[in-house]
């Protein structure tokens, strides 16, 4: 049985929450020293195999790993998510042939056991722990914040949010609008660019033959990401047989008098991407919702 956390109580089960488990993914480049840094969270329901995975993706998170381990293999870390997702996809295809919850649960535990044996020596899954939750996505963010995310000093609590903060807000708005289940999440950009492209598009939806994409963009922390998004949007538009539309949700409203803001605005608009500040995202989603009925 997995070790349980402080949230796994009978009272939690009585409230309709389901018993799940999570494992922290660790990067351990030097096994002799037994020093590691947490780089991700895998949350799953052992009974149904439903799962969520989140790994570090922002430049400052990779910088933290390099500070702790100067010889860290960043190429390996950036490719890790796609590798694990590919293993998920293979598992999902095999699991469809299984009948019954017990068979699927056994298959899932076999997959995790195989990971323990076959992951790179530098990558390890921490011991499994149990937890109760009624919201997979919210629980994943809580676990990521507690175990992986950068710890902010008090003076920066009010600083503009990272991509993760923006993305979490977008998720809340989509859920409140009851659109969450209609979205594709974390779409691989390499589908439209080139094999090995590590970029992911946060959310995607479909309406009347058009495929839409929504991406979180931190203007205050990573304005250059606007160029990456613009390039990806142009590739989607040139290579796809379907019509497409893009929106970038920014942590701040773009101001005409700010040179950096003008750079982001013009870069996005030249690529046909609509910039939407977080403060206006709920209104934008409310307008989108009737079109997805």
Backbone bond lengths (Angstrom), bond angles and torsions (degrees), N, CA, C in turn:
res aa  C-N    CA-C-N  psi(-1)  N-CA   C-N-CA  omega(-1)  CA-C   N-CA-C  phi
1 X - - - 1.477 - - 1.526 108.56 -
2 X 1.339 117.11 146.22 1.447 118.91 179.31 1.510 111.66 -73.08
3 X 1.326 114.76 152.38 1.457 119.62 172.37 1.524 107.77 -64.64
4 X 1.318 116.59 141.08 1.465 119.22 -177.38 1.515 110.62 -103.51
5 X 1.331 115.84 152.09 1.458 121.25 177.64 1.516 109.57 -93.74
6 X 1.322 115.99 178.77 1.461 120.55 -177.88 1.519 112.21 -67.81
7 X 1.355 118.57 -16.17 1.452 120.99 -179.21 1.516 112.18 -86.63
8 X 1.336 117.69 -9.63 1.462 119.54 -177.46 1.517 109.42 -88.09
9 X 1.314 116.78 85.17 1.460 122.34 -176.97 1.510 109.87 -123.46
10 X 1.336 118.69 157.00 1.462 120.77 176.14 1.521 112.33 -56.65
11 X 1.342 116.94 -35.56 1.462 119.91 179.19 1.515 111.19 -60.73
12 X 1.351 116.46 -38.54 1.463 120.18 179.00 1.514 110.56 -62.77
13 X 1.329 116.62 -42.92 1.460 120.20 179.82 1.518 110.74 -64.07
14 X 1.331 116.51 -36.92 1.461 120.61 -178.83 1.519 111.46 -66.61
15 X 1.321 117.18 -23.84 1.452 121.28 -179.84 1.517 112.68 -83.60
16 X 1.307 117.86 8.43 1.450 121.15 177.54 1.512 114.79 89.31
17 X 1.308 118.64 5.48 1.453 121.10 178.22 1.524 109.40 -78.23
18 X 1.301 116.74 150.50 1.465 119.86 -178.67 1.525 111.11 -102.42
19 X 1.321 114.98 151.50 1.445 121.02 -179.32 1.524 109.66 -78.47
20 X 1.317 116.22 122.19 1.462 121.87 179.76 1.527 109.03 -127.79
21 X 1.304 115.32 -178.70 1.460 120.51 179.55 1.518 109.11 -142.02
22 X 1.316 115.68 158.42 1.461 118.81 176.17 1.530 109.54 -143.60
23 X 1.328 113.56 155.79 1.457 120.62 175.71 1.521 107.88 -136.36
24 X 1.317 115.83 136.04 1.455 121.75 177.77 1.531 108.66 -88.99
25 X 1.315 115.76 134.20 1.464 120.79 178.09 1.527 108.41 -92.20
26 X 1.327 115.03 127.20 1.461 121.10 -176.06 1.531 111.00 -114.25
27 X 1.315 115.07 144.41 1.468 121.56 172.86 1.517 107.56 -105.10
28 X 1.339 116.30 118.51 1.466 122.66 -175.69 1.516 109.09 -128.99
29 X 1.330 119.21 81.59 1.463 120.73 -174.91 1.522 114.19 -69.43
30 X 1.343 117.49 -20.42 1.460 120.44 -179.22 1.525 108.82 -127.09
31 X 1.338 116.15 97.90 1.459 120.49 -176.56 1.525 112.13 -66.12
32 X 1.317 117.15 -29.78 1.459 120.50 -178.32 1.528 110.25 -63.68
33 X 1.324 116.09 -41.90 1.465 119.70 -179.08 1.522 112.36 -80.86
34 X 1.332 117.31 -15.07 1.459 121.70 178.74 1.527 111.19 53.16
35 X 1.337 115.78 44.23 1.456 121.74 176.65 1.528 108.22 -111.98
36 X 1.326 116.58 131.41 1.456 118.59 -178.02 1.527 110.38 -137.46
37 X 1.318 114.33 167.32 1.456 121.97 173.65 1.521 107.19 -133.38
38 X 1.313 116.98 137.05 1.460 121.28 179.96 1.525 110.05 -74.15
39 X 1.333 116.77 131.23 1.463 120.31 -177.19 1.527 113.27 -125.93
40 X 1.316 118.85 -0.69 1.461 118.29 -179.87 1.510 113.08 -175.29
41 X 1.339 114.73 171.23 1.464 122.46 179.36 1.522 109.13 -134.64
42 X 1.319 116.04 133.70 1.458 123.10 171.28 1.521 107.51 -114.68
43 X 1.331 116.27 117.34 1.463 122.24 178.47 1.521 107.91 -113.71
44 X 1.337 117.50 134.22 1.460 119.26 -176.68 1.525 111.45 -152.44
45 X 1.320 113.96 158.20 1.457 122.70 174.26 1.527 107.15 -101.85
46 X 1.318 119.67 108.99 1.464 121.14 -176.95 1.517 113.66 -59.73
47 X 1.327 117.76 -25.74 1.463 120.70 -176.43 1.518 112.55 -79.62
48 X 1.336 116.76 -32.87 1.469 119.98 -175.58 1.524 113.38 -114.80
49 X 1.333 117.41 -12.21 1.464 123.76 -176.92 1.526 112.64 72.02
50 X 1.337 118.81 6.62 1.467 119.30 173.57 1.522 108.14 -62.35
51 X 1.304 116.48 141.07 1.458 118.72 -172.11 1.524 111.21 -149.09
52 X 1.334 115.35 160.39 1.448 123.77 172.44 1.533 106.89 -139.51
53 X 1.321 115.59 141.58 1.456 121.22 179.82 1.513 108.76 -131.67
54 X 1.314 117.29 132.42 1.460 120.93 172.61 1.521 109.27 -136.36
55 X 1.319 115.61 130.21 1.461 122.72 178.89 1.519 109.82 -124.40
56 X 1.319 116.43 162.36 1.458 119.98 177.26 1.521 109.10 -59.10
57 X 1.333 115.97 145.10 1.464 119.45 -179.30 1.519 113.29 -147.43
58 X 1.328 117.64 -15.32 1.452 119.98 -178.13 1.522 110.82 -89.15
59 X 1.340 115.55 151.93 1.456 120.49 -174.58 1.527 111.99 -60.02
60 X 1.325 117.36 -37.92 1.454 119.36 -179.48 1.530 111.62 -68.93
61 X 1.340 116.95 -25.22 1.467 119.19 175.65 1.524 110.66 -72.65
62 X 1.332 116.59 -40.93 1.463 118.77 174.94 1.527 110.96 -65.39
63 X 1.336 116.71 -36.19 1.463 120.45 178.65 1.519 110.72 -62.42
64 X 1.320 116.44 -37.25 1.478 119.82 177.94 1.520 110.35 -63.90
65 X 1.344 117.71 -42.18 1.459 120.56 178.23 1.526 110.12 -61.02
66 X 1.347 117.41 -42.07 1.464 120.53 -179.42 1.523 111.59 -67.26
67 X 1.324 116.72 -33.00 1.471 118.39 177.15 1.521 110.76 -64.74
68 X 1.320 116.55 -39.80 1.463 120.80 -179.60 1.520 111.53 -78.71
69 X 1.335 115.80 -33.81 1.469 121.45 -178.82 1.521 108.58 -135.63
70 X 1.338 118.02 87.53 1.475 121.57 -175.72 1.526 114.47 -55.47
71 X 1.328 117.75 -25.95 1.462 120.81 -179.33 1.528 112.73 -94.99
72 X 1.312 117.18 17.20 1.467 121.28 -177.50 1.529 111.13 -58.62
73 X 1.322 115.51 139.99 1.458 122.10 178.93 1.526 108.52 -88.09
74 X 1.336 116.38 92.25 1.470 120.02 -176.06 1.525 111.29 -67.61
75 X 1.335 117.06 -32.03 1.459 119.98 177.97 1.526 110.44 -61.03
76 X 1.322 116.36 -42.96 1.459 121.28 177.11 1.522 110.66 -61.51
77 X 1.309 116.60 -45.09 1.461 120.32 -177.92 1.523 111.75 -64.45
78 X 1.320 117.25 -40.52 1.467 120.39 -178.57 1.534 111.54 -69.71
79 X 1.321 116.28 -28.41 1.470 119.94 -179.58 1.519 112.24 -86.88
80 X 1.329 117.22 -8.92 1.457 120.90 -171.96 1.521 112.63 -63.75
81 X 1.312 116.64 -43.17 1.458 118.48 -175.95 1.526 111.20 -61.09
82 X 1.329 116.82 -46.06 1.463 119.16 179.79 1.525 111.11 -62.08
83 X 1.335 116.54 -37.63 1.461 120.06 179.27 1.526 110.42 -62.93
84 X 1.316 116.57 -46.12 1.466 119.97 -179.89 1.526 111.38 -67.54
85 X 1.337 116.80 -39.56 1.462 119.60 178.32 1.525 110.85 -63.25
86 X 1.332 117.46 -37.57 1.464 120.51 176.97 1.529 110.40 -62.42
87 X 1.317 116.01 -38.59 1.469 119.29 177.48 1.527 110.52 -67.12
88 X 1.338 116.22 -37.69 1.464 119.72 175.08 1.524 110.48 -59.42
89 X 1.335 116.09 -45.95 1.462 120.44 -177.08 1.524 110.59 -61.53
90 X 1.328 116.16 -42.63 1.461 119.89 177.88 1.520 110.74 -62.45
91 X 1.335 115.66 -42.88 1.462 119.71 178.00 1.519 111.15 -60.72
92 X 1.342 116.38 -44.13 1.464 120.57 -177.68 1.522 111.22 -61.64
93 X 1.331 116.51 -40.70 1.458 119.80 178.54 1.525 110.85 -63.83
94 X 1.313 116.48 -41.70 1.467 119.94 -179.87 1.528 111.35 -70.91
95 X 1.345 115.97 -34.92 1.465 119.83 -176.35 1.517 111.69 -69.05
96 X 1.336 117.60 -25.73 1.457 119.66 -179.83 1.523 111.53 -61.77
97 X 1.331 115.88 -26.21 1.459 119.66 179.95 1.527 112.06 -80.48
98 X 1.342 115.35 -13.29 1.460 119.41 -179.77 1.532 109.95 -79.74
99 X 1.298 116.63 147.15 1.463 121.18 175.88 1.520 109.02 -119.90
100 X 1.315 116.29 133.46 1.451 120.40 178.25 1.511 112.28 94.08
101 X 1.340 115.71 145.71 1.460 121.62 -177.89 1.525 112.04 -64.77
102 X 1.344 116.57 -36.92 1.462 119.54 -177.71 1.521 111.17 -64.33
103 X 1.337 116.10 -40.93 1.467 119.74 179.91 1.520 110.72 -64.61
104 X 1.346 117.36 -42.19 1.457 120.73 -179.95 1.526 111.17 -67.07
105 X 1.336 115.88 -39.18 1.457 119.21 178.29 1.522 110.84 -64.62
106 X 1.328 116.15 -40.57 1.464 119.66 178.57 1.529 110.70 -64.05
107 X 1.345 115.46 -41.62 1.462 120.37 179.64 1.526 110.13 -61.49
108 X 1.325 117.27 -41.61 1.457 121.92 -179.78 1.523 111.42 -64.58
109 X 1.326 117.26 -44.36 1.458 119.85 178.90 1.524 111.09 -65.33
110 X 1.326 116.92 -34.49 1.461 120.15 175.70 1.526 111.20 -63.92
111 X 1.339 115.95 -38.25 1.457 119.80 177.83 1.520 110.93 -63.04
112 X 1.348 117.42 -45.57 1.457 120.78 179.72 1.525 111.27 -63.46
113 X 1.345 115.96 -39.51 1.463 119.51 178.27 1.530 110.76 -63.53
114 X 1.326 115.83 -37.61 1.462 120.12 178.07 1.521 110.30 -66.50
115 X 1.330 116.37 -39.57 1.465 119.59 177.29 1.519 111.09 -59.82
116 X 1.322 115.88 -42.51 1.461 119.45 179.81 1.531 111.03 -57.40
117 X 1.330 115.74 -32.99 1.463 120.66 -176.62 1.523 113.40 -87.91
118 X 1.347 116.99 -26.36 1.462 119.15 -169.77 1.523 115.21 -113.64
119 X 1.333 119.35 -12.77 1.455 119.18 176.81 1.523 109.68 -62.52
120 X 1.316 116.14 153.34 1.460 121.36 177.45 1.520 110.22 -52.97
121 X 1.346 115.70 148.95 1.468 119.33 178.32 1.518 111.70 -57.47
122 X 1.336 116.73 -26.90 1.461 120.33 -179.26 1.527 112.25 -79.05
123 X 1.332 116.99 -12.44 1.456 121.49 -177.70 1.519 109.74 -118.03
124 X 1.305 116.89 128.99 1.456 120.75 -177.38 1.525 110.28 -137.26
125 X 1.320 115.48 148.70 1.462 121.42 172.04 1.521 108.10 -97.37
126 X 1.314 116.68 123.62 1.462 120.59 178.36 1.529 109.33 -66.63
127 X 1.326 117.84 161.50 1.465 120.62 179.16 1.521 112.25 -53.16
128 X 1.314 115.14 144.99 1.464 121.79 -177.51 1.525 110.69 -70.34
129 X 1.335 115.47 140.15 1.459 121.75 175.90 1.521 109.24 -129.37
130 X 1.310 116.02 150.59 1.451 120.80 -178.54 1.517 112.25 -99.73
131 X 1.330 115.06 156.72 1.455 120.30 -179.42 1.524 109.09 -159.66
132 X 1.324 117.99 154.47 1.460 122.43 173.12 1.524 109.07 -106.52
133 X 1.325 116.85 138.85 1.460 120.39 177.83 1.520 109.91 -155.78
134 X 1.327 115.60 154.37 1.464 120.60 173.09 1.523 111.06 -116.48
135 X 1.341 116.58 2.69 1.465 121.71 179.75 1.519 108.51 -141.94
136 X 1.338 115.50 100.47 1.463 120.70 -176.20 1.519 112.04 -57.20
137 X 1.320 116.74 -47.36 1.461 120.55 -173.43 1.525 111.64 -67.96
138 X 1.329 116.67 -42.09 1.458 119.78 178.16 1.522 110.93 -65.32
139 X 1.329 116.35 -38.60 1.466 119.85 -179.92 1.529 111.07 -67.52
140 X 1.334 116.43 -38.48 1.467 119.74 177.62 1.522 110.22 -60.43
141 X 1.334 117.26 -44.51 1.461 120.46 -179.65 1.517 111.18 -64.81
142 X 1.334 117.04 -38.05 1.471 120.13 178.41 1.522 110.90 -63.99
143 X 1.333 116.13 -45.80 1.458 120.31 179.48 1.528 111.12 -64.05
144 X 1.337 115.71 -41.17 1.470 119.23 179.77 1.530 110.15 -63.49
145 X 1.336 116.35 -42.82 1.464 120.13 179.86 1.525 111.12 -63.07
146 X 1.325 117.09 -38.26 1.468 121.01 -176.74 1.513 113.38 -77.32
147 X 1.332 117.38 -34.33 1.462 120.34 -170.30 1.530 115.06 -109.72
148 X 1.337 118.00 -23.10 1.458 119.67 -170.63 1.524 113.73 -125.33
149 X 1.312 117.84 -43.73 1.470 121.66 -171.25 1.523 111.94 -59.26
150 X 1.326 114.64 152.50 1.459 120.68 177.25 1.521 109.74 -61.79
151 X 1.312 116.20 138.30 1.454 120.92 177.71 1.523 109.06 -86.11
152 X 1.326 116.86 119.96 1.454 121.18 -177.71 1.523 110.83 -86.38
153 X 1.323 115.67 139.37 1.458 119.26 175.32 1.522 108.40 -72.76
154 X 1.343 119.23 153.67 1.458 121.34 -174.97 1.521 114.14 -52.96
155 X 1.335 117.37 -34.46 1.455 120.36 -177.05 1.505 113.57 -66.87
156 X 1.356 118.20 -15.24 1.446 120.56 -176.66 1.527 112.86 -108.21
157 X 1.329 115.98 8.45 1.454 119.31 -178.03 1.520 111.08 -56.87
158 X 1.338 116.27 -39.32 1.450 119.64 -177.32 1.512 114.11 -88.38
159 X 1.329 118.77 3.90 1.455 121.59 -178.21 1.522 110.67 -66.76
160 X 1.342 117.29 151.82 1.468 120.28 178.84 1.518 111.03 -54.00
161 X 1.319 115.89 147.92 1.454 121.47 -171.12 1.517 114.62 -74.69
162 X 1.309 114.51 158.19 1.458 122.43 173.19 1.524 108.91 -80.56
163 X 1.325 116.21 178.79 1.456 120.09 176.02 1.517 110.98 -58.85
164 X 1.325 116.13 -36.79 1.459 119.11 179.53 1.515 112.02 -62.48
165 X 1.329 116.98 -41.38 1.461 121.05 178.59 1.522 110.22 -63.84
166 X 1.331 116.54 -44.33 1.469 120.48 179.96 1.521 109.81 -63.07
167 X 1.327 115.91 -45.63 1.464 120.45 -178.25 1.525 111.06 -62.11
168 X 1.314 116.73 -40.32 1.467 119.70 178.38 1.520 110.96 -62.79
169 X 1.314 116.42 -39.86 1.461 119.72 178.36 1.526 110.60 -64.78
170 X 1.335 116.18 -43.19 1.465 120.05 177.91 1.527 110.56 -58.40
171 X 1.327 116.16 -41.94 1.463 120.41 -179.70 1.525 110.68 -61.50
172 X 1.328 117.25 -42.38 1.460 120.63 179.18 1.524 111.01 -61.98
173 X 1.339 116.17 -42.57 1.470 120.00 -179.37 1.519 110.31 -65.70
174 X 1.319 117.46 -43.76 1.467 120.76 179.29 1.532 110.80 -62.01
175 X 1.312 116.92 -39.71 1.467 120.16 179.70 1.524 111.33 -67.14
176 X 1.323 116.40 -43.29 1.454 119.56 179.33 1.524 111.40 -63.28
177 X 1.336 115.96 -30.80 1.465 120.43 177.98 1.529 111.70 -84.67
178 X 1.326 117.00 -0.60 1.466 123.69 -179.68 1.532 112.18 59.74
179 X 1.323 114.24 41.40 1.461 120.45 177.23 1.525 111.86 -112.51
180 X 1.323 117.02 -3.68 1.460 121.28 -171.31 1.526 112.62 -56.39
181 X 1.319 116.96 -45.06 1.457 120.36 -175.95 1.522 112.35 -72.65
182 X 1.321 118.06 -13.39 1.460 120.99 -179.52 1.521 112.65 -91.66
183 X 1.313 116.95 -2.73 1.459 121.63 -176.19 1.523 111.57 -97.92
184 X 1.317 114.92 147.30 1.461 120.87 164.60 1.517 106.64 -91.07
185 X 1.317 116.24 139.83 1.453 119.60 -178.60 1.527 110.76 -115.44
186 X 1.323 114.61 146.35 1.461 121.67 173.54 1.534 111.62 53.36
187 X 1.314 116.56 60.27 1.463 122.56 -178.78 1.526 109.69 -78.24
188 X 1.300 117.69 131.14 1.460 121.59 -179.75 1.524 111.27 -69.88
189 X 1.330 115.93 127.55 1.467 120.11 179.24 1.517 111.61 -70.68
190 X 1.335 117.73 -25.11 1.460 120.13 -177.04 1.523 112.24 -62.93
191 X 1.319 116.78 -15.74 1.454 120.49 174.51 1.529 110.84 -61.38
192 X 1.341 115.57 -25.44 1.454 120.69 -176.73 1.522 113.15 -118.00
193 X 1.332 117.90 -15.10 1.465 120.13 -176.08 1.528 110.06 -108.88
194 X 1.339 117.04 -99.88 1.455 121.26 -178.94 1.526 109.29 -139.30
195 X 1.325 117.91 150.64 1.471 120.43 177.11 1.524 110.64 -55.57
196 X 1.311 115.46 136.82 1.454 120.46 179.41 1.503 114.45 93.59
197 X 1.332 118.61 -6.46 1.458 121.60 177.65 1.526 108.16 -63.06
198 X 1.349 119.22 118.91 1.467 120.86 -175.63 1.523 114.26 -80.61
199 X 1.323 117.54 -8.91 1.464 119.46 -175.65 1.514 111.65 -68.15
200 X 1.332 115.64 146.38 1.457 122.10 175.22 1.520 108.90 -129.52
201 X 1.320 114.67 142.57 1.459 121.07 176.35 1.521 107.78 -94.30
202 X 1.322 116.84 127.49 1.457 121.51 -167.31 1.529 113.37 -61.01
203 X 1.338 117.12 -50.13 1.462 120.51 -175.75 1.521 110.32 -139.56
204 X 1.330 115.11 147.66 1.460 120.48 177.37 1.524 108.76 -140.23
205 X 1.332 115.93 144.10 1.465 121.27 178.18 1.523 108.28 -138.70
206 X 1.317 116.33 166.69 1.464 122.06 179.63 1.526 108.75 -129.47
207 X 1.332 114.71 137.31 1.465 120.03 177.45 1.525 109.31 -152.30
208 X 1.314 116.50 123.27 1.467 122.83 174.01 1.528 112.97 48.93
209 X 1.323 116.82 46.49 1.450 120.60 177.92 1.518 114.89 81.41
210 X 1.313 117.38 -0.30 1.468 121.87 178.89 1.516 109.90 -108.22
211 X 1.313 115.81 137.71 1.457 120.14 175.92 1.521 109.03 -105.77
212 X 1.314 115.34 123.55 1.456 120.22 -178.90 1.517 111.56 -105.12
213 X 1.335 115.39 151.69 1.458 121.61 179.36 1.525 108.90 -131.35
214 X 1.323 115.92 138.78 1.464 122.25 178.56 1.519 107.74 -125.00
215 X 1.333 116.71 126.01 1.454 121.54 -176.67 1.518 110.74 -127.69
216 X 1.328 116.91 134.04 1.464 121.69 174.24 1.523 109.00 -77.08
217 X 1.340 116.43 136.62 1.471 121.06 -177.31 1.527 109.07 -139.14
218 X 1.315 116.44 117.12 1.458 121.18 178.34 1.518 109.12 -89.20
219 X 1.320 116.35 104.54 1.466 121.30 -178.62 1.521 110.92 -71.14
220 X 1.318 117.42 -36.96 1.458 120.93 -176.86 1.528 112.39 -74.24
221 X 1.335 117.78 -29.44 1.467 120.33 -176.14 1.524 113.67 -104.31
222 X 1.317 117.67 -32.32 1.467 119.37 -175.02 1.522 111.02 -145.30
223 X 1.342 117.96 65.25 1.464 119.55 -178.70 1.523 112.89 -63.40
224 X 1.332 117.67 -26.23 1.465 120.72 -179.94 1.522 112.25 -65.82
225 X 1.324 116.76 -18.37 1.469 119.46 176.86 1.521 111.64 -62.46
226 X 1.333 116.81 -19.65 1.464 120.16 177.59 1.525 110.28 -61.21
227 X 1.344 117.13 -36.39 1.466 120.34 179.17 1.522 110.89 -67.64
228 X 1.332 117.40 -39.06 1.459 120.86 178.50 1.516 110.89 -64.23
229 X 1.326 115.67 -42.21 1.455 119.76 179.80 1.523 110.68 -67.50
230 X 1.345 116.78 -40.05 1.458 120.51 179.25 1.527 110.93 -62.98
231 X 1.322 116.48 -42.63 1.467 120.31 178.23 1.524 110.53 -61.11
232 X 1.339 115.79 -45.04 1.467 119.89 -178.95 1.517 110.85 -63.82
233 X 1.331 117.06 -42.38 1.464 120.25 179.60 1.526 110.83 -61.60
234 X 1.312 116.69 -41.20 1.467 119.95 179.70 1.518 111.46 -66.18
235 X 1.330 116.96 -35.79 1.469 120.32 177.23 1.523 110.52 -67.48
236 X 1.324 116.63 -41.89 1.467 120.04 178.50 1.523 110.00 -60.08
237 X 1.313 115.35 -45.88 1.465 120.06 -177.53 1.523 112.48 -65.89
238 X 1.334 117.66 -32.76 1.464 120.43 -176.10 1.529 113.00 -87.14
239 X 1.342 117.34 -26.71 1.458 120.01 -173.91 1.525 113.89 -102.51
240 X 1.326 117.56 -16.34 1.460 119.98 -172.75 1.526 111.29 -92.24
241 X 1.317 115.09 149.94 1.462 120.96 177.35 1.516 111.59 -86.53
242 X 1.335 117.31 -7.22 1.455 121.51 -178.14 1.531 110.43 -107.65
243 X 1.325 115.75 159.18 1.463 120.77 173.69 1.529 108.92 -73.78
244 X 1.321 116.68 148.73 1.459 119.99 -177.47 1.519 110.44 -139.24
245 X 1.324 114.69 157.80 1.462 121.38 175.76 1.525 108.31 -145.33
246 X 1.329 115.48 147.16 1.461 120.88 -175.22 1.525 110.88 -128.42
247 X 1.333 114.21 145.45 1.465 121.06 173.07 1.524 107.89 -135.50
248 X 1.331 115.89 138.48 1.463 121.56 176.59 1.519 108.28 -114.86
249 X 1.321 116.74 119.73 1.466 121.48 179.31 1.520 107.81 -91.01
250 X 1.320 117.28 116.90 1.462 122.21 -174.65 1.524 111.57 -102.83
251 X 1.318 115.56 152.93 1.462 120.33 -178.62 1.520 112.25 -72.62
252 X 1.335 117.84 -21.12 1.459 122.16 178.84 1.519 108.90 -135.64
253 X 1.315 116.37 156.90 1.461 120.49 173.73 1.522 108.63 -73.48
254 X 1.307 117.00 137.76 1.466 121.48 -177.12 1.523 110.01 -77.97
255 X 1.334 115.08 123.14 1.455 121.66 -176.14 1.527 111.06 -101.17
256 X 1.321 116.30 135.15 1.459 121.77 -178.23 1.529 111.73 -60.08
257 X 1.316 117.29 -35.57 1.452 120.48 -176.30 1.518 114.85 -80.80
258 X 1.320 117.70 -2.83 1.466 121.54 -178.41 1.533 108.60 -101.74
259 X 1.323 116.59 120.42 1.462 120.93 -175.21 1.525 112.31 -62.02
260 X 1.330 116.08 -41.61 1.458 119.66 178.64 1.525 110.71 -64.21
261 X 1.312 116.48 -40.39 1.465 120.82 179.32 1.523 110.60 -63.98
262 X 1.336 116.81 -40.17 1.463 119.52 178.84 1.522 110.99 -64.26
263 X 1.335 116.25 -38.37 1.462 120.16 176.97 1.527 110.85 -59.37
264 X 1.328 116.64 -48.11 1.460 120.94 -179.95 1.522 110.45 -63.62
265 X 1.329 116.78 -47.32 1.468 120.76 -178.33 1.523 111.47 -59.40
266 X 1.338 116.77 -48.31 1.457 119.83 -176.57 1.524 111.62 -69.24
267 X 1.326 116.84 -36.78 1.464 120.17 178.24 1.524 110.71 -62.77
268 X 1.329 116.03 -44.19 1.461 120.53 179.69 1.523 111.64 -66.50
269 X 1.297 116.30 -49.06 1.458 119.91 -175.07 1.528 112.21 -66.75
270 X 1.329 117.71 -34.32 1.465 119.94 176.64 1.526 111.56 -62.56
271 X 1.342 116.10 -26.14 1.471 121.10 178.82 1.521 111.72 -96.02
272 X 1.334 117.24 6.36 1.462 120.32 179.40 1.505 114.09 76.68
273 X 1.332 117.82 26.42 1.466 122.83 -178.42 1.529 109.17 -103.62
274 X 1.299 116.67 128.61 1.463 121.34 179.88 1.524 110.31 -86.00
275 X 1.340 118.97 119.38 1.463 120.16 175.99 1.524 110.67 -81.74
276 X 1.332 116.79 132.43 1.463 121.96 -179.20 1.527 108.26 -130.64
277 X 1.324 119.37 117.23 1.470 119.93 176.20 1.525 110.23 -68.89
278 X 1.311 116.70 152.87 1.460 120.56 -179.98 1.527 111.39 -53.75
279 X 1.320 116.05 -37.77 1.468 119.41 -176.53 1.528 112.54 -65.85
280 X 1.341 117.05 -18.48 1.451 120.14 179.36 1.517 113.89 -108.71
281 X 1.329 116.74 3.97 1.464 119.53 -173.62 1.525 112.27 -68.87
282 X 1.322 117.63 -38.84 1.471 120.20 -179.08 1.527 111.08 -61.68
283 X 1.321 116.91 -38.38 1.463 120.50 177.90 1.527 110.04 -67.20
284 X 1.324 116.42 -41.21 1.472 120.90 179.04 1.526 110.37 -61.83
285 X 1.334 117.63 -43.25 1.460 121.48 179.20 1.523 110.82 -65.52
286 X 1.327 116.94 -38.10 1.461 120.27 178.52 1.528 111.33 -61.34
287 X 1.336 117.51 -34.65 1.457 121.41 177.05 1.524 111.51 -74.73
288 X 1.332 116.01 -32.15 1.464 120.79 179.98 1.527 111.36 -72.64
289 X 1.302 117.17 -35.95 1.462 122.16 -170.22 1.526 113.90 -52.86
290 X 1.355 120.47 -47.38 1.478 118.67 -178.48 1.527 112.87 -62.93
291 X 1.342 117.78 -25.17 1.451 121.26 -178.33 1.527 112.38 -77.92
292 X 1.337 116.28 -12.58 1.471 119.89 179.89 1.509 111.97 -103.10
293 X 1.314 118.05 7.46 1.473 121.60 -179.75 1.517 110.35 -68.48
